[in-house]
Amino acid sequence: MSDFWVRKMKTYFNRIDFDKDGNITLKDFEGMGERFVEAEKLSADAGKVMKEKLVAIWNQYISTLGDKSESINEEKFIQAMSVMVKDPSQKERMAGPLPLFFQAVDANGDDFIDSSEFGIFFKIFGLDENMAPASFQAIDTNNDGLLSKDEFITAGTDFFTSEDAACPTKLFWGPLV
C-alpha cells in the first residue's frame, strides 16, 4: 500500500483512539457513544442504543482485525486494513459501520446530513468543527449541500480503499495527520 494510504489509516486510527493511548479498545467505542449523548445528538436512551451498536461494531469489525486481544495498536490495525483492502470481497465489511455513523450524524432524521450536522460529527471525533465545511464540501459529490446515505457510505468506503492522493474522500475523517 502507498505511503498516502498508510497516512489515511493513521488518521483514522487517531480519530477512533479516543483516549490517545496508542491502542484501539472497546473503551474507545463506548466513548464514541457517550460523546454522541454529550453533544446532545442523542437522548440518554438513544445514546444507550448507539453505544450498544458501537460495541457491536467493535465486536464484529474492529476487534477481529487484531489477534483477538482486547486492543489493537496502530501497526496491527494498518496491517489488517491492508489485507482487507486487497481483498475485493471485504469491501462490504469495510463499509459495515458507516450506515450506523450516518444514522448517528443525521440528527434530525431526515435521511440527509447537512453541514451543521457534519460539524457535530467532527466535534464528536474531537476535531475542530471549523474544519468540517471543507471536508463536507469535498465529499458532497452532487454539490446539493446535503450528504445522502449513499454519498456518505461511498465517501467513507473510498477513504479506506483509494490510493489516489487527489481523491476528495481523503478528507472524510478530517485533515490527514
Disulfide bonds with the S-S distance in Angstrom:
none
